[in-house]
Amino acid sequence: MNEFVTVAVFDYPHEIAVLKHLLEQQEIRYFFENETMMNIAPMYSQALGGIKLKVHPDDIEAVRAILKKLNDDSNLKIV
C-alpha cells in the first residue's frame, strides 16, 4: 500500500459511492484514505484533508479516465 498514490480528493462520503462501483467493475486496486473517519465525523473533512482516493501507479490512467467521464456534463455528476 505504500506505493499507492493519491489521484483525487473528496470532501464527503456520498461523493465516492458511484466511483467505488465503477472502480470495482474495472477491477482497479484502490482504497479511500480517511473514509471511515468521514463517516464518523464528517466535520473533520478539512482538518484531515478530505477523503483521498489512492490507487496503484499502474491504474492511474484508467482512474483518471473514469473521473473525467463522471465529471462530463452528459453523465451523472459527483456533487
Secondary structure by P-SEA (a helix, b strand, c coil): ccccccccccccccccaaaaaaaaaabbbbbbcaaaaaaaccccccccccccccccccaaaaaaaaaaaaacccccccc
